[in-house]
Amino acid sequence: MSETPTVLLCPGQGAQSIGMGKGWFDSHPLSAQTLAAADETVELEIEGSARRLSDLCFTGPEEHLNRTDVSQPALYACGVASYQGLLEERGTINLIGAGGLSLGEWTALHLAGTFGFIEGLRLVALRGRLMQEAAENSAGSMVALIGADEAQADEVCAEAAGSDVLVPANYNAPGQIVISGSKSACLRAVDVAEKMSLRAKELAVAGAFHSPLMAPAAEGLEAALEDVAFESPSTLVWSNVTGLPHENDPASIKKKLVEQLTSPVRWSQCCSSMAERFQNSDGETVQWDELAPGSVLRGLFRRIDRTVKVTTHDTPKTTSESKTHD
């Protein structure tokens, strides 16, 4: 039985990869039950054929798994499945805090008891569909700025926007900021950034996430949330919008989840705040666990605060030893 205080980190879109969740499915009954429930809940039709969510996770193909309306429920389901597997291994998890990058915030809120697994999965699937539709109905893109600080990102946006939309979208880590907006503005931003001696790369994404171009998706999500009952979280969960813990108020949590679609993701601030609150708190050892899939958040945390040692759980220890960064 594990009583070690534990902080969970939940990955967001971009962490998906073919094979995600398969190790947990094969080795842990609770993980398998979670993914089976997801298959029964989420109806997917790809190119005219019905597909199971778990099949897309395990075997792809990549272009289908990377669709926003597929990857979001897939990431949520795999994150929860890996948590259930860890719970099965440890007997108990003393959860003292949780945070997730964009979509991962939904995983974190579920694990803190704000809503049930199936209810959350339905909402996440809807979120993915709404964002996919908003992306298809607007000519948007995103650009990663490497080496930029917040002021420089603002400067790039101001100079490149013109009459188009262009805003900071993700504060992932020091020196790693993503901007988002109209396709034409993003192309201009690459040139502006290079003139400022910044590295800039347009990302292969469906649209301008976390920008005003996602307003139709935010409106649809807000309407759906009106009919859903949220509970106060049982532990601290960090908000991407503020970079601070959510208020203990279901109405406020709903509001922040809607705002998240059109607001920048302040992941770097979330991690700094979590580290300040929990690292070496009262001399206790704190376990930092990154749920499946991948190890994106471990890498970002290393850039944000190297004193935090994050253990990844892309696969269970029975198939591959979990890893902790040095």
C-alpha positions as CSV (number, residue, x, y, z in Angstrom):
1,M,0.0,0.0,0.0
2,S,1.4,3.4,-1.0
3,E,0.8,6.3,1.2
4,T,3.4,8.6,-0.4
5,P,1.9,12.0,-1.3
6,T,1.4,12.0,-5.1
7,V,1.0,14.6,-7.7
8,L,-0.4,13.6,-11.1
9,L,0.5,15.1,-14.4
10,C,-1.8,14.4,-17.3
11,P,-0.7,14.8,-21.0
12,G,-2.5,16.7,-23.6
13,Q,-2.9,16.7,-27.4
14,G,0.3,16.0,-29.1
15,A,1.4,13.2,-26.7
16,Q,-0.6,10.6,-28.6
17,S,1.2,7.8,-30.4
18,I,0.3,4.4,-31.9
19,G,0.4,1.7,-29.2
20,M,-0.7,4.1,-26.5
21,G,-2.4,2.3,-23.6
22,K,-1.7,-1.2,-25.0
23,G,0.7,-2.2,-22.2
24,W,-1.7,-1.2,-19.5
25,F,-4.6,-2.9,-21.3
26,D,-2.7,-6.2,-21.6
27,S,-1.3,-6.3,-18.0
28,H,-4.0,-4.7,-15.7
29,P,-7.6,-5.7,-15.6
30,L,-8.7,-2.3,-14.3
31,S,-7.0,-0.6,-17.2
32,A,-8.6,-3.0,-19.7
33,Q,-12.0,-2.3,-18.1
34,T,-11.5,1.4,-18.5
35,L,-10.6,1.2,-22.2
36,A,-13.5,-1.3,-22.8
37,A,-15.9,1.2,-21.3
38,A,-14.4,3.9,-23.5
39,D,-15.1,1.7,-26.6
40,E,-18.7,1.3,-25.6
41,T,-19.1,5.1,-25.0
42,V,-17.4,6.8,-27.9
43,E,-18.8,6.2,-31.3
44,L,-16.3,6.8,-34.1
45,E,-16.7,6.7,-37.8
46,I,-13.6,7.1,-39.9
47,E,-13.9,7.3,-43.7
48,G,-17.3,5.6,-43.5
49,S,-16.3,2.8,-41.2
50,A,-17.0,2.3,-37.5
51,R,-13.8,2.1,-35.4
52,R,-13.2,1.3,-31.8
53,L,-11.3,3.9,-29.8
54,S,-8.9,1.3,-28.4
55,D,-8.1,0.0,-31.9
56,L,-7.1,3.4,-33.0
57,C,-4.9,3.8,-29.9
58,F,-3.2,0.5,-30.4
59,T,-2.8,0.3,-34.2
60,G,-3.7,3.7,-35.7
61,P,-3.2,4.6,-38.4
62,E,-1.4,7.8,-37.3
63,E,-3.4,10.2,-39.5
64,H,-6.6,9.0,-37.8
65,L,-5.3,9.0,-34.3
66,N,-4.0,12.5,-34.7
67,R,-7.5,13.9,-35.6
68,T,-8.6,16.2,-32.8
69,D,-11.9,14.4,-32.4
70,V,-10.1,11.1,-32.0
71,S,-6.9,12.1,-30.0
72,Q,-8.8,13.9,-27.3
73,P,-11.0,11.1,-26.1
74,A,-8.1,8.7,-26.7
75,L,-5.7,10.6,-24.5
76,Y,-8.3,11.0,-21.7
77,A,-9.1,7.3,-21.8
78,C,-5.5,6.2,-21.8
79,G,-4.6,8.5,-19.0
80,V,-7.3,7.2,-16.8
81,A,-6.5,3.6,-17.8
82,S,-2.9,4.1,-16.7
83,Y,-4.0,5.6,-13.4
84,Q,-6.3,2.6,-12.8
85,G,-3.3,0.3,-13.4
86,L,-1.1,2.3,-11.0
87,L,-3.9,2.1,-8.4
88,E,-4.1,-1.7,-9.0
89,E,-0.3,-2.0,-8.4
90,R,-0.1,0.3,-5.4
91,G,-3.4,-0.5,-3.6
92,T,-4.0,3.2,-2.9
93,I,-2.8,6.6,-4.2
94,N,-2.5,9.5,-1.8
95,L,-3.4,12.2,-4.3
96,I,-2.5,15.7,-3.1
97,G,-2.6,17.5,-6.4
98,A,-3.1,17.2,-10.2
99,G,-2.5,19.2,-13.3
100,G,-2.9,18.5,-17.0
101,L,-1.8,20.2,-20.2
102,S,-4.9,21.5,-22.0
103,L,-7.0,18.4,-22.6
104,G,-5.1,16.8,-19.7
105,E,-6.8,19.2,-17.3
106,W,-10.0,17.2,-17.9
107,T,-8.2,14.0,-16.9
108,A,-6.9,15.7,-13.8
109,L,-10.4,16.9,-12.8
110,H,-11.9,13.5,-13.3
111,L,-9.3,11.9,-11.1
112,A,-10.0,14.5,-8.4
113,G,-13.7,13.5,-8.5
114,T,-15.2,16.5,-10.3
115,F,-17.1,14.2,-12.7
116,G,-17.3,10.5,-13.5
117,F,-15.3,8.8,-16.1
118,I,-18.1,8.3,-18.6
119,E,-19.5,11.8,-18.2
120,G,-16.0,13.2,-18.7
121,L,-15.4,11.0,-21.7
122,R,-18.6,12.2,-23.4
123,L,-17.7,15.8,-22.7
124,V,-14.1,15.4,-24.0
125,A,-15.3,13.6,-27.1
126,L,-17.7,16.6,-27.7
127,R,-14.9,19.0,-27.0
128,G,-12.7,17.3,-29.7
129,R,-15.5,17.3,-32.2
130,L,-16.3,21.0,-31.6
131,M,-12.6,22.0,-31.9
132,Q,-12.3,19.9,-35.1
133,E,-15.3,21.7,-36.6
134,A,-14.0,25.1,-35.6
135,A,-10.6,24.3,-37.1
136,E,-12.2,23.1,-40.3
137,N,-14.3,26.3,-40.5
138,S,-11.4,28.7,-40.1
139,A,-8.1,29.0,-41.8
140,G,-5.9,28.8,-38.7
141,S,-2.5,27.5,-37.7
142,M,0.1,27.6,-34.8
143,V,3.8,28.5,-34.6
144,A,6.3,27.4,-32.0
145,L,8.7,30.1,-30.9
146,I,11.9,28.6,-29.5
147,G,14.0,30.8,-27.2
148,A,11.3,33.5,-26.8
149,D,10.1,34.9,-23.6
150,E,6.5,36.2,-23.0
151,A,7.4,39.8,-24.1
152,Q,9.0,38.6,-27.3
153,A,6.0,36.4,-28.1
154,D,3.7,39.4,-27.6
155,E,6.0,41.5,-29.9
156,V,5.9,38.8,-32.7
157,C,2.1,38.7,-32.4
158,A,1.7,42.5,-32.5
159,E,4.0,42.9,-35.5
160,A,2.7,39.9,-37.6
161,A,-1.0,40.0,-36.8
162,G,-2.1,42.9,-39.1
163,S,-5.9,42.7,-39.4
164,D,-5.8,38.9,-38.6
165,V,-6.0,36.9,-35.4
166,L,-2.6,36.1,-33.8
167,V,-2.2,35.5,-30.0
168,P,0.0,33.5,-27.6
169,A,-1.5,30.1,-27.1
170,N,0.8,27.9,-25.0
171,Y,3.4,28.9,-22.4
172,N,4.8,25.4,-22.3
173,A,8.2,26.1,-20.6
174,P,10.8,28.9,-20.5
175,G,11.9,29.5,-24.0
176,Q,9.1,27.5,-25.5
177,I,6.0,29.4,-26.4
178,V,3.4,28.7,-29.1
179,I,1.4,31.3,-30.9
180,S,-1.9,30.7,-32.7
181,G,-4.2,32.4,-35.2
182,S,-5.0,33.0,-38.8
183,K,-2.9,31.0,-41.3
184,S,-1.6,34.2,-43.0
185,A,-0.6,35.8,-39.7
186,C,1.3,32.6,-38.7
187,L,3.2,32.6,-41.9
188,R,4.2,36.3,-41.3
189,A,5.1,35.4,-37.7
190,V,7.8,33.0,-38.9
191,D,9.5,35.8,-40.8
192,V,9.1,38.3,-37.9
193,A,10.6,35.8,-35.4
194,E,13.6,35.1,-37.6
195,K,14.3,38.8,-37.9
196,M,14.3,38.9,-34.1
197,S,16.8,36.0,-34.0
198,L,14.2,33.5,-32.7
199,R,13.7,30.0,-34.0
200,A,10.1,29.6,-35.4
201,K,8.4,26.6,-36.8
202,E,4.8,26.2,-38.1
203,L,3.2,23.2,-36.4
204,A,1.3,20.4,-38.1
205,V,-2.0,21.1,-36.3
206,A,-5.7,21.1,-37.4
207,G,-6.3,24.7,-36.5
208,A,-5.7,27.7,-34.3
209,F,-6.3,26.2,-30.9
210,H,-6.4,28.4,-27.8
211,S,-7.2,31.5,-29.8
212,P,-10.4,33.5,-30.6
213,L,-10.9,31.3,-33.7
214,M,-12.1,28.6,-31.2
215,A,-15.0,30.7,-30.0
216,P,-17.6,28.5,-31.7
217,A,-16.2,25.5,-29.9
218,A,-16.3,27.4,-26.6
219,E,-19.9,28.3,-27.1
220,G,-20.9,24.7,-27.8
221,L,-19.0,23.4,-24.8
222,E,-20.5,26.1,-22.5
223,A,-24.0,25.0,-23.7
224,A,-23.2,21.3,-23.0
225,L,-21.9,22.0,-19.5
226,E,-25.1,23.7,-18.4
227,D,-26.8,20.3,-18.1
228,V,-23.9,18.5,-16.3
229,A,-23.4,18.4,-12.6
230,F,-19.9,18.9,-11.4
231,E,-18.6,18.2,-7.8
232,S,-16.0,20.1,-5.9
233,P,-12.6,18.4,-6.5
234,S,-11.2,16.3,-3.7
235,T,-7.8,17.7,-4.2
236,L,-6.1,20.7,-5.8
237,V,-6.3,20.8,-9.6
238,W,-4.4,23.5,-11.5
239,S,-6.2,25.6,-14.1
240,N,-4.5,26.2,-17.5
241,V,-6.1,29.6,-17.7
242,T,-4.8,31.1,-14.5
243,G,-1.7,28.9,-13.8
244,L,-3.1,28.5,-10.2
245,P,-5.4,25.9,-8.5
246,H,-9.0,25.9,-9.4
247,E,-11.4,27.5,-6.9
248,N,-13.4,25.0,-4.9
249,D,-16.5,25.9,-6.9
250,P,-18.0,23.8,-9.7
251,A,-19.4,26.8,-11.6
252,S,-16.0,28.5,-11.6
253,I,-14.4,25.2,-12.9
254,K,-16.9,25.0,-15.8
255,K,-16.2,28.7,-16.7
256,K,-12.5,28.1,-16.8
257,L,-12.8,25.0,-18.9
258,V,-14.8,27.0,-21.5
259,E,-12.3,29.9,-21.3
260,Q,-9.4,27.5,-21.8
261,L,-10.5,27.0,-25.5
262,T,-9.8,30.6,-26.4
263,S,-7.2,31.5,-23.8
264,P,-3.5,30.7,-23.6
265,V,-2.4,27.6,-21.7
266,R,-0.2,28.7,-18.9
267,W,1.5,25.3,-18.3
268,S,4.8,26.7,-17.3
269,Q,3.1,28.8,-14.6
270,C,1.1,25.7,-13.5
271,C,4.2,23.6,-13.0
272,S,6.1,26.4,-11.1
273,S,3.1,26.8,-8.8
274,M,2.8,23.1,-8.2
275,A,6.5,22.8,-7.5
276,E,6.4,25.7,-5.1
277,R,3.5,24.2,-3.2
278,F,4.6,20.6,-3.0
279,Q,8.4,20.1,-3.6
280,N,10.0,19.1,-0.3
281,S,6.9,20.2,1.6
282,D,7.5,19.7,5.3
283,G,10.4,17.5,4.4
284,E,8.1,14.9,2.9
285,T,9.0,13.0,-0.2
286,V,6.5,13.7,-2.9
287,Q,5.9,11.3,-5.8
288,W,5.4,13.1,-9.2
289,D,3.7,10.7,-11.7
290,E,3.1,11.5,-15.4
291,L,0.3,9.3,-16.7
292,A,0.2,7.7,-20.1
293,P,1.0,8.3,-22.9
294,G,4.5,9.5,-23.5
295,S,6.9,11.7,-21.5
296,V,6.2,15.2,-22.8
297,L,5.4,16.6,-19.4
298,R,8.5,15.2,-17.8
299,G,10.6,16.9,-20.5
300,L,8.8,20.2,-20.0
301,F,9.1,20.0,-16.2
302,R,12.8,19.5,-16.6
303,R,13.0,22.9,-18.3
304,I,10.7,24.5,-15.7
305,D,12.2,23.2,-12.4
306,R,14.9,20.6,-12.5
307,T,14.5,19.9,-8.8
308,V,11.2,18.0,-9.5
309,K,11.8,14.4,-10.5
310,V,8.9,13.1,-12.6
311,T,8.3,9.4,-13.2
312,T,6.6,8.5,-16.5
313,H,4.1,5.7,-16.9
314,D,3.8,5.3,-20.6
315,T,3.9,1.6,-20.0
316,P,3.6,-0.4,-16.8
317,K,6.7,-1.7,-15.0
318,T,5.6,-5.2,-16.0
319,T,6.4,-4.4,-19.6
320,S,9.0,-1.6,-19.4
321,E,10.5,0.1,-16.4
322,S,9.0,3.5,-15.7
323,K,11.5,6.3,-16.1
324,T,12.5,9.2,-13.9
325,H,14.6,12.1,-15.4
326,D,17.9,12.9,-13.9
